[in-house]
Amino acid sequence: MGETPEQTPPSVVPALAVVQGRPITELPHDLYIPPDALEVFLESFEGPLDLLLYLIRRQNLDILDIPIAAITRQYMEYIEILRELRLELAAEYLVMSAWLAEIKSRMLLPRPQEAAEEEGDPRAELVRRLQEYERYKKATEDLDSLPRVGRDVFATGAHLPPEQVVKPQPKLELADLLFALKGVLARAEMFSHHHVTQEALSVRERMGEVLSRVSGDSFCEFTALFRPEEGRLGVVVTFLAILELMKESLLEVVQAEAYGPLHVRAVAA
């Protein structure tokens, strides 16, 4: 019997893309790719000061002695690159371009010695802004380098199973029952009824008592006829008895001076 020759598996062409479930292995002939479609702009800056600081640090220049002509040329080249890439320029980039051009012209034009001393270095304000921006940028980078929850540090936790604690019940003694019974009896006594009856007071009897106390020619102080321990009812009954005696002309109330104490005496028959 002859041997069957081995069949070579067909080569698999990797798909460039998958569109609606169908692999695409060849580019369409009518596909147009712009010449600048694959260009990548590597550097991105947060503003004109950031761009200037990058140009200065890249060439290890002294920020206090900026070669304004070279920096201005490099800055304008960067602006032209952005325009060629059809990227929209912020207004602050254009303002910085005008400012650099002004500083460059002021440094190139000859000035009298006295005017130069009064105006100072045209780069001074630019240097001050660059130094201030560099300090803020360094502080921002330091803060960003700190560990951040969700980026560098992730919170974790462990769920422990609930612990079952069995508390032993105390042993009940007879003394505990007796102590509880004592408390119940004490509370029951608080709800016991106790009726208090007050002795009835008679105005006629109180009139006789008042006459017996003021008999004779001597005066008796008005407040001495009352007994506060009898309460409000006793005071009212005594006062009514005095009024009845005055009505029957058996009692006389006098006052020696204005706002002075009152005195009572019996009227002679």
VEXDO-12418 format. One record per atom (N, C-alpha, C): atom name; residue number from 1; x, y, z. Coordinates in steps of 0.05 Angstrom, whole numbers, plus 5000, padded with zeros to 4 digits. Layout:
REM VEXDO-12418
atom|nr|c1|c2|c3
CA|NUM|X|Y|Z
...
***
This chain:
REM VEXDO-12418
atom|nr|c1|c2|c3
N|1|5017|4976|5000
CA|1|5000|5000|5000
C|1|5017|5025|5000
N|2|5010|5044|4983
CA|2|5026|5069|4982
C|2|5018|5089|5003
N|3|5037|5105|5012
CA|3|5032|5125|5033
C|3|5019|5149|5021
N|4|5000|5160|5035
CA|4|4986|5185|5026
C|4|5003|5209|5033
N|5|5009|5226|5013
CA|5|5027|5249|5019
C|5|5012|5269|5038
N|6|5028|5280|5057
CA|6|5017|5299|5076
C|6|5009|5325|5062
N|7|4986|5336|5070
CA|7|4976|5361|5058
C|7|4985|5384|5075
N|8|4996|5405|5062
CA|8|5006|5429|5075
C|8|4982|5447|5081
N|9|4978|5455|5107
CA|9|4956|5473|5113
C|9|4959|5500|5100
N|10|4937|5512|5091
CA|10|4939|5538|5078
C|10|4948|5559|5098
N|11|4964|5579|5088
CA|11|4974|5600|5105
C|11|4951|5619|5112
N|12|4951|5628|5137
CA|12|4930|5646|5147
C|12|4939|5674|5145
N|13|4925|5691|5131
CA|13|4932|5719|5128
C|13|4919|5735|5151
N|14|4934|5749|5167
CA|14|4922|5764|5190
C|14|4903|5786|5179
N|15|4881|5790|5193
CA|15|4862|5810|5185
C|15|4870|5837|5194
N|16|4867|5857|5176
CA|16|4873|5885|5183
C|16|4851|5897|5201
N|17|4827|5888|5197
CA|17|4804|5898|5213
C|17|4781|5878|5210
N|18|4761|5881|5227
CA|18|4737|5864|5225
C|18|4714|5883|5224
N|19|4699|5882|5202
CA|19|4676|5899|5197
C|19|4651|5882|5195
N|20|4633|5886|5214
CA|20|4608|5871|5215
C|20|4613|5841|5214
N|21|4633|5833|5230
CA|21|4639|5804|5232
C|21|4656|5793|5209
N|22|4662|5808|5189
CA|22|4677|5798|5166
C|22|4705|5810|5167
N|23|4726|5793|5167
CA|23|4754|5803|5168
C|23|4762|5817|5142
N|24|4777|5838|5144
CA|24|4787|5853|5121
C|24|4817|5848|5120
N|25|4826|5835|5098
CA|25|4854|5828|5096
C|25|4869|5846|5076
N|26|4855|5861|5060
CA|26|4867|5879|5040
C|26|4855|5906|5042
N|27|4871|5926|5038
CA|27|4861|5954|5038
C|27|4846|5959|5013
N|28|4824|5974|5015
CA|28|4809|5981|4990
C|28|4827|5999|4972
N|29|4824|5995|4946
CA|29|4840|6010|4927
C|29|4833|6040|4926
N|30|4808|6047|4933
CA|30|4799|6074|4932
C|30|4802|6088|4959
N|31|4816|6076|4978
CA|31|4820|6088|5005
C|31|4841|6111|5003
N|32|4833|6135|5012
CA|32|4851|6158|5011
C|32|4861|6164|5039
N|33|4887|6165|5042
CA|33|4900|6172|5068
C|33|4914|6198|5065
N|34|4907|6219|5079
CA|34|4921|6245|5077
C|34|4950|6242|5084
N|35|4967|6258|5072
CA|35|4996|6255|5078
C|35|5004|6260|5107
N|36|4989|6277|5121
CA|36|4996|6284|5148
C|36|4978|6269|5168
N|37|4965|6248|5160
CA|37|4946|6234|5178
C|37|4961|6219|5200
N|38|4985|6210|5194
CA|38|5000|6194|5213
C|38|5020|6210|5229
N|39|5020|6236|5225
CA|39|5039|6252|5241
C|39|5030|6254|5270
N|40|5049|6252|5288
CA|40|5043|6253|5316
C|40|5057|6277|5328
N|41|5042|6294|5342
CA|41|5054|6317|5355
C|41|5060|6309|5384
N|42|5086|6306|5389
CA|42|5095|6294|5415
C|42|5093|6314|5438
N|43|5101|6338|5434
CA|43|5102|6357|5456
C|43|5075|6372|5459
N|44|5065|6374|5483
CA|44|5041|6390|5488
C|44|5047|6408|5512
N|45|5038|6432|5511
CA|45|5044|6452|5532
C|45|5018|6464|5542
N|46|5019|6473|5567
CA|46|4996|6484|5580
C|46|4992|6514|5575
N|47|5011|6526|5562
CA|47|5009|6554|5556
C|47|5035|6565|5546
N|48|5036|6591|5538
CA|48|5061|6602|5527
C|48|5084|6602|5547
N|49|5079|6607|5573
CA|49|5100|6606|5592
C|49|5112|6578|5595
N|50|5095|6558|5593
CA|50|5104|6530|5594
C|50|5122|6524|5570
N|51|5115|6534|5547
CA|51|5131|6530|5523
C|51|5158|6544|5525
N|52|5158|6569|5535
CA|52|5183|6584|5538
C|52|5201|6570|5558
N|53|5190|6561|5580
CA|53|5206|6547|5601
C|53|5218|6521|5589
N|54|5202|6507|5572
CA|54|5213|6483|5560
C|54|5236|6489|5541
N|55|5234|6510|5525
CA|55|5256|6518|5507
C|55|5281|6526|5522
N|56|5277|6539|5545
CA|56|5301|6548|5561
C|56|5314|6524|5574
N|57|5298|6506|5586
CA|57|5310|6484|5600
C|57|5322|6463|5581
N|58|5311|6461|5557
CA|58|5321|6442|5538
C|58|5350|6449|5530
N|59|5356|6475|5529
CA|59|5383|6483|5521
C|59|5401|6491|5544
N|60|5391|6485|5569
CA|60|5406|6492|5593
C|60|5414|6521|5594
N|61|5395|6538|5588
CA|61|5401|6567|5589
C|61|5395|6578|5617
N|62|5408|6600|5623
CA|62|5404|6614|5648
C|62|5378|6631|5645
N|63|5359|6626|5663
CA|63|5334|6640|5662
C|63|5337|6669|5667
N|64|5358|6677|5682
CA|64|5363|6705|5688
C|64|5377|6720|5665
N|65|5387|6705|5645
CA|65|5401|6718|5622
C|65|5391|6703|5597
N|66|5367|6708|5589
CA|66|5354|6695|5567
C|66|5364|6707|5541
N|67|5374|6691|5522
CA|67|5380|6701|5495
C|67|5354|6705|5480
N|68|5344|6729|5481
CA|68|5317|6734|5472
C|68|5314|6729|5442
N|69|5334|6734|5427
CA|69|5332|6730|5398
C|69|5329|6700|5391
N|70|5345|6683|5403
CA|70|5344|6654|5397
C|70|5317|6643|5408
N|71|5309|6651|5431
CA|71|5284|6640|5443
C|71|5261|6649|5426
N|72|5261|6674|5417
CA|72|5239|6684|5400
C|72|5237|6669|5374
N|73|5261|6663|5362
CA|73|5261|6648|5337
C|73|5249|6620|5341
N|74|5258|6606|5362
CA|74|5247|6579|5367
C|74|5217|6580|5374
N|75|5209|6600|5388
CA|75|5180|6603|5395
C|75|5164|6606|5370
N|76|5173|6623|5352
CA|76|5158|6628|5327
C|76|5158|6603|5309
N|77|5180|6587|5310
CA|77|5180|6562|5295
C|77|5158|6543|5305
N|78|5155|6542|5331
CA|78|5135|6525|5343
C|78|5107|6535|5335
N|79|5103|6561|5334
CA|79|5077|6572|5326
C|79|5071|6564|5297
N|80|5092|6566|5280
CA|80|5088|6559|5252
C|80|5081|6529|5249
N|81|5093|6512|5266
CA|81|5087|6483|5264
C|81|5057|6479|5271
N|82|5048|6493|5291
CA|82|5019|6490|5299
C|82|5001|6499|5276
N|83|5009|6521|5262
CA|83|4993|6530|5240
C|83|4993|6510|5217
N|84|5016|6498|5211
CA|84|5017|6478|5190
C|84|5000|6454|5196
N|85|4998|6447|5221
CA|85|4981|6424|5229
C|85|4952|6432|5232
N|86|4946|6457|5225
CA|86|4919|6468|5225
C|86|4906|6465|5253
N|87|4923|6469|5274
CA|87|4913|6469|5301
C|87|4906|6498|5309
N|88|4884|6500|5323
CA|88|4875|6527|5332
C|88|4894|6537|5354
N|89|4903|6561|5351
CA|89|4921|6574|5370
C|89|4905|6590|5390
N|90|4911|6587|5415
CA|90|4898|6604|5435
C|90|4909|6632|5433
N|91|4893|6651|5442
CA|91|4900|6679|5440
C|91|4925|6685|5456
N|92|4929|6671|5478
CA|92|4952|6677|5495
C|92|4978|6670|5481
N|93|4979|6651|5463
CA|93|5003|6645|5448
C|93|5010|6668|5430
N|94|4990|6680|5417
CA|94|4994|6702|5399
C|94|5003|6727|5415
N|95|4992|6731|5438
CA|95|5000|6754|5455
C|95|5029|6751|5463
N|96|5037|6726|5470
CA|96|5065|6722|5477
C|96|5084|6727|5453
N|97|5075|6720|5429
CA|97|5091|6725|5406
C|97|5096|6755|5402
N|98|5075|6771|5406
CA|98|5078|6800|5403
C|98|5096|6811|5425
N|99|5093|6800|5449
CA|99|5110|6810|5471
C|99|5139|6804|5467
N|100|5145|6779|5457
CA|100|5173|6772|5452
C|100|5184|6790|5429
N|101|5168|6795|5409
CA|101|5177|6813|5388
C|101|5183|6841|5398
N|102|5167|6850|5417
CA|102|5171|6877|5428
C|102|5197|6877|5445
N|103|5201|6857|5461
CA|103|5226|6856|5477
C|103|5251|6854|5459
N|104|5248|6838|5438
CA|104|5271|6836|5419
C|104|5277|6863|5406
N|105|5257|6877|5398
CA|105|5261|6903|5385
C|105|5273|6923|5404
N|106|5264|6923|5429
CA|106|5274|6942|5449
C|106|5303|6937|5455
N|107|5311|6911|5454
CA|107|5339|6905|5459
C|107|5357|6910|5436
N|108|5346|6909|5411
CA|108|5362|6914|5388
C|108|5366|6944|5382
N|109|5345|6960|5387
CA|109|5346|6988|5381
C|109|5365|7002|5401
N|110|5382|7020|5391
CA|110|5399|7035|5410
C|110|5383|7054|5427
N|111|5392|7056|5452
CA|111|5378|7074|5471
C|111|5399|7091|5485
N|112|5392|7115|5493
CA|112|5410|7132|5509
C|112|5416|7118|5535
N|113|5440|7124|5546
CA|113|5448|7111|5570
C|113|5429|7117|5593
N|114|5420|7142|5596
CA|114|5403|7149|5618
C|114|5376|7135|5615
N|115|5365|7134|5591
CA|115|5339|7120|5587
C|115|5341|7090|5592
N|116|5364|7079|5585
CA|116|5368|7050|5590
C|116|5369|7044|5620
N|117|5382|7062|5635
CA|117|5384|7057|5664
C|117|5356|7060|5677
N|118|5340|7080|5668
CA|118|5314|7084|5680
C|118|5295|7061|5673
N|119|5295|7051|5648
CA|119|5276|7030|5640
C|119|5285|7003|5650
N|120|5311|6999|5653
CA|120|5320|6973|5662
C|120|5320|6952|5640
N|121|5324|6927|5647
CA|121|5325|6905|5628
C|121|5297|6900|5617
N|122|5293|6900|5591
CA|122|5266|6894|5580
C|122|5257|6866|5586
N|123|5276|6848|5593
CA|123|5269|6820|5599
C|123|5261|6815|5627
N|124|5262|6836|5644
CA|124|5258|6832|5673
C|124|5230|6821|5679
N|125|5209|6833|5667
CA|125|5182|6824|5672
C|125|5178|6795|5662
N|126|5189|6788|5639
CA|126|5187|6761|5629
C|126|5201|6741|5647
N|127|5225|6749|5657
CA|127|5239|6731|5676
C|127|5223|6727|5701
N|128|5211|6748|5711
CA|128|5195|6746|5736
C|128|5172|6727|5732
N|129|5158|6729|5710
CA|129|5135|6711|5704
C|129|5144|6682|5701
N|130|5167|6678|5687
CA|130|5177|6651|5683
C|130|5185|6638|5710
N|131|5198|6654|5728
CA|131|5205|6643|5754
C|131|5181|6636|5770
N|132|5161|6653|5770
CA|132|5136|6648|5785
C|132|5122|6623|5774
N|133|5120|6621|5747
CA|133|5107|6598|5735
C|133|5123|6572|5742
N|134|5149|6574|5742
CA|134|5165|6550|5748
C|134|5161|6541|5777
N|135|5158|6560|5795
CA|135|5152|6552|5823
C|135|5125|6537|5825
N|136|5105|6548|5812
CA|136|5079|6536|5813
C|136|5079|6508|5800
N|137|5093|6506|5777
CA|137|5095|6481|5763
C|137|5109|6460|5780
N|138|5131|6468|5794
CA|138|5145|6449|5811
C|138|5127|6440|5834
N|139|5112|6459|5846
CA|139|5094|6451|5868
C|139|5072|6432|5858
N|140|5062|6437|5833
CA|140|5042|6418|5822
C|140|5054|6391|5818
N|141|5078|6389|5807
CA|141|5090|6363|5803
C|141|5096|6349|5829
N|142|5104|6364|5850
CA|142|5108|6351|5876
C|142|5082|6340|5887
N|143|5060|6355|5884
CA|143|5035|6345|5894
C|143|5025|6321|5878
N|144|5030|6321|5852
CA|144|5022|6299|5835
C|144|5038|6274|5841
N|145|5063|6277|5851
CA|145|5079|6254|5857
C|145|5072|6240|5883
N|146|5056|6253|5899
CA|146|5047|6241|5925
C|146|5029|6218|5919
N|147|5029|6198|5936
CA|147|5010|6175|5932
C|147|4981|6184|5932
N|148|4966|6174|5914
CA|148|4938|6182|5911
C|148|4920|6157|5913
N|149|4899|6160|5928
CA|149|4880|6138|5931
C|149|4866|6134|5904
N|150|4866|6109|5895
CA|150|4854|6102|5870
C|150|4874|6101|5847
N|151|4897|6113|5851
CA|151|4918|6112|5830
C|151|4943|6097|5840
N|152|4953|6104|5863
CA|152|4976|6090|5875
C|152|4969|6073|5899
N|153|4949|6082|5913
CA|153|4941|6067|5938
C|153|4912|6059|5934
N|154|4906|6034|5941
CA|154|4879|6024|5938
C|154|4870|6014|5965
N|155|4846|6022|5972
CA|155|4835|6014|5998
C|155|4827|5985|5997
N|156|4831|5971|6019
CA|156|4823|5944|6020
C|156|4811|5938|6048
N|157|4798|5917|6050
CA|157|4786|5910|6076
C|157|4779|5880|6077
N|158|4777|5870|6100
CA|158|4770|5842|6104
C|158|4744|5840|6120
N|159|4727|5823|6111
CA|159|4701|5819|6124
C|159|4704|5795|6143
N|160|4703|5800|6169
CA|160|4706|5779|6188
C|160|4678|5767|6193
N|161|4677|5741|6198
CA|161|4651|5729|6204
C|161|4641|5739|6231
N|162|4615|5741|6234
CA|162|4605|5751|6260
C|162|4611|5731|6282
N|163|4620|5742|6304
CA|163|4628|5726|6327
C|163|4604|5722|6345
N|164|4598|5698|6350
CA|164|4575|5691|6368
C|164|4585|5688|6396
N|165|4576|5706|6413
CA|165|4583|5705|6441
C|165|4560|5695|6457
N|166|4564|5673|6471
CA|166|4543|5661|6488
C|166|4547|5670|6516
N|167|4528|5685|6527
CA|167|4529|5694|6554
C|167|4514|5674|6572
N|168|4528|5664|6593
CA|168|4514|5645|6611
C|168|4493|5660|6628
N|169|4470|5648|6632
CA|169|4449|5660|6648
C|169|4457|5657|6678
N|170|4452|5678|6693
CA|170|4458|5676|6722
C|170|4440|5656|6736
N|171|4450|5645|6758
CA|171|4435|5626|6773
C|171|4416|5641|6792
N|172|4391|5633|6791
CA|172|4370|5647|6806
C|172|4368|5634|6834
N|173|4369|5652|6855
CA|173|4367|5643|6882
C|173|4340|5652|6894
N|174|4332|5640|6916
CA|174|4307|5647|6930
C|174|4309|5676|6940
N|175|4332|5685|6948
CA|175|4335|5712|6958
C|175|4329|5733|6936
N|176|4335|5726|6911
CA|176|4329|5744|6889
C|176|4299|5748|6886
N|177|4284|5726|6889
CA|177|4255|5728|6888
C|177|4243|5744|6910
N|178|4254|5740|6934
CA|178|4244|5756|6957
C|178|4250|5786|6954
N|179|4273|5792|6942
CA|179|4281|5820|6938
C|179|4262|5833|6917
N|180|4255|5817|6896
CA|180|4236|5828|6876
C|180|4209|5832|6888
N|181|4200|5813|6906
CA|181|4174|5816|6919
C|181|4173|5841|6937
N|182|4195|5847|6950
CA|182|4197|5871|6967
C|182|4193|5896|6951
N|183|4205|5897|6927
CA|183|4201|5920|6910
C|183|4173|5924|6901
N|184|4159|5901|6894
CA|184|4131|5903|6886
C|184|4114|5913|6908
N|185|4118|5903|6933
CA|185|4102|5912|6956
C|185|4107|5942|6961
N|186|4131|5952|6958
CA|186|4137|5980|6963
C|186|4122|5997|6942
N|187|4121|5988|6917
CA|187|4106|6004|6897
C|187|4076|6002|6902
N|188|4066|5980|6913
CA|188|4038|5978|6918
C|188|4029|5997|6940
N|189|4046|6001|6960
CA|189|4039|6020|6982
C|189|4037|6048|6972
N|190|4051|6055|6951
CA|190|4050|6082|6940
C|190|4022|6088|6928
N|191|4008|6067|6920
CA|191|3982|6071|6908
C|191|3959|6067|6928
N|192|3965|6064|6954
CA|192|3944|6061|6974
C|192|3930|6087|6978
N|193|3903|6087|6983
CA|193|3887|6110|6986
C|193|3886|6119|7016
N|194|3888|6145|7020
CA|194|3887|6156|7047
C|194|3871|6182|7046
N|195|3847|6181|7056
CA|195|3828|6204|7054
C|195|3833|6222|7079
N|196|3836|6247|7074
CA|196|3840|6267|7095
C|196|3816|6285|7095
N|197|3802|6286|7118
CA|197|3779|6303|7121
C|197|3786|6328|7137
N|198|3778|6351|7128
CA|198|3784|6376|7141
C|198|3760|6384|7159
N|199|3767|6394|7182
CA|199|3746|6403|7201
C|199|3732|6427|7191
N|200|3706|6427|7191
CA|200|3690|6449|7181
C|200|3693|6473|7199
N|201|3696|6497|7187
CA|201|3699|6522|7202
C|201|3673|6538|7200
N|202|3665|6549|7222
CA|202|3640|6565|7223
C|202|3646|6594|7228
N|203|3634|6611|7212
CA|203|3638|6640|7215
C|203|3627|6650|7241
N|204|3604|6638|7250
CA|204|3592|6647|7275
C|204|3610|6640|7299
N|205|3621|6616|7298
CA|205|3640|6608|7320
C|205|3665|6626|7320
N|206|3674|6633|7296
CA|206|3698|6649|7294
C|206|3693|6677|7304
N|207|3668|6687|7301
CA|207|3661|6713|7312
C|207|3663|6714|7342
N|208|3655|6692|7355
CA|208|3657|6690|7384
C|208|3686|6690|7393
N|209|3703|6675|7377
CA|209|3731|6674|7384
C|209|3745|6701|7382
N|210|3737|6716|7361
CA|210|3750|6743|7357
C|210|3741|6761|7380
N|211|3716|6761|7388
CA|211|3706|6778|7409
C|211|3720|6771|7436
N|212|3725|6746|7440
CA|212|3739|6738|7465
C|212|3768|6748|7466
N|213|3780|6751|7443
CA|213|3808|6760|7442
C|213|3811|6790|7443
N|214|3790|6805|7436
CA|214|3792|6834|7437
C|214|3775|6846|7459
N|215|3767|6830|7479
CA|215|3751|6841|7501
C|215|3768|6860|7517
N|216|3755|6881|7527
CA|216|3769|6901|7543
C|216|3774|6926|7526
N|217|3788|6945|7538
CA|217|3794|6970|7524
C|217|3820|6970|7508
N|218|3836|6949|7510
CA|218|3862|6949|7496
C|218|3858|6942|7467
N|219|3876|6951|7450
CA|219|3876|6945|7422
C|219|3891|6919|7416
N|220|3882|6906|7396
CA|220|3895|6881|7387
C|220|3903|6885|7357
N|221|3927|6877|7351
CA|221|3936|6880|7323
C|221|3919|6863|7304
N|222|3913|6875|7282
CA|222|3894|6862|7263
C|222|3905|6834|7254
N|223|3931|6833|7247
CA|223|3942|6808|7237
C|223|3944|6786|7258
N|224|3943|6794|7284
CA|224|3944|6774|7306
C|224|3919|6757|7308
N|225|3897|6766|7295
CA|225|3872|6751|7297
C|225|3872|6727|7278
N|226|3891|6725|7260
CA|226|3892|6704|7240
C|226|3911|6682|7248
N|227|3905|6658|7241
CA|227|3922|6635|7246
C|227|3930|6623|7219
N|228|3954|6629|7209
CA|228|3962|6619|7182
C|228|3963|6589|7180
N|229|3966|6575|7202
CA|229|3967|6545|7201
C|229|3941|6533|7192
N|230|3919|6549|7193
CA|230|3893|6539|7185
C|230|3890|6540|7154
N|231|3909|6553|7141
CA|231|3908|6554|7112
C|231|3890|6576|7102
N|232|3886|6575|7076
CA|232|3870|6596|7063
C|232|3842|6597|7073
N|233|3830|6574|7078
CA|233|3802|6573|7087
C|233|3799|6586|7115
N|234|3818|6581|7133
CA|234|3816|6593|7160
C|234|3820|6623|7159
N|235|3837|6633|7141
CA|235|3841|6662|7139
C|235|3816|6675|7129
N|236|3803|6663|7109
CA|236|3779|6674|7097
C|236|3756|6675|7118
N|237|3753|6653|7133
CA|237|3732|6652|7154
C|237|3736|6673|7175
N|238|3761|6677|7184
CA|238|3767|6697|7204
C|238|3761|6725|7193
N|239|3768|6730|7168
CA|239|3763|6756|7156
C|239|3733|6762|7154
N|240|3717|6741|7146
CA|240|3688|6745|7145
C|240|3677|6750|7173
N|241|3688|6737|7193
CA|241|3678|6741|7221
C|241|3683|6770|7229
N|242|3707|6781|7222
CA|242|3713|6809|7230
C|242|3694|6828|7216
N|243|3688|6823|7190
CA|243|3669|6840|7175
C|243|3641|6839|7188
N|244|3632|6815|7196
CA|244|3606|6813|7208
C|244|3605|6828|7235
N|245|3626|6827|7250
CA|245|3627|6842|7276
C|245|3627|6872|7271
N|246|3642|6881|7250
CA|246|3641|6909|7244
C|246|3614|6918|7234
N|247|3600|6900|7219
CA|247|3573|6907|7210
C|247|3554|6910|7233
N|248|3557|6893|7253
CA|248|3539|6894|7277
C|248|3549|6914|7297
N|249|3570|6930|7290
CA|249|3581|6951|7308
C|249|3591|6940|7334
N|250|3602|6916|7333
CA|250|3614|6903|7356
C|250|3644|6905|7356
N|251|3655|6914|7333
CA|251|3684|6914|7330
C|251|3692|6940|7316
N|252|3715|6951|7324
CA|252|3724|6976|7312
C|252|3753|6972|7302
N|253|3758|6980|7278
CA|253|3785|6978|7266
C|253|3796|7006|7262
N|254|3820|7012|7273
CA|254|3832|7038|7271
C|254|3860|7036|7260
N|255|3870|7059|7250
CA|255|3897|7061|7239
C|255|3909|7087|7249
N|256|3930|7086|7264
CA|256|3942|7110|7277
C|256|3954|7129|7257
N|257|3966|7119|7235
CA|257|3979|7136|7215
C|257|3975|7124|7188
N|258|3981|7140|7168
CA|258|3979|7130|7140
C|258|3998|7107|7135
N|259|3988|7087|7123
CA|259|4004|7063|7117
C|259|4014|7048|7142
N|260|4002|7055|7165
CA|260|4010|7042|7189
C|260|3995|7016|7194
N|261|4002|7001|7214
CA|261|3988|6976|7220
C|261|3960|6981|7230
N|262|3942|6962|7225
CA|262|3914|6963|7234
C|262|3912|6951|7262
N|263|3894|6963|7278
CA|263|3889|6952|7304
C|263|3859|6950|7308
N|264|3851|6930|7324
CA|264|3823|6924|7329
C|264|3818|6925|7359
N|265|3794|6935|7365
CA|265|3784|6934|7393
C|265|3754|6931|7393
N|266|3744|6921|7416
CA|266|3715|6917|7419
C|266|3702|6944|7425
N|267|3678|6948|7414
CA|267|3663|6972|7419
C|267|3648|6969|7445
N|268|3651|6989|7462
CA|268|3637|6988|7488
C|268|3607|6989|7484
N|269|3592|6974|7500
CA|269|3563|6973|7497
C|269|3551|6999|7508
***
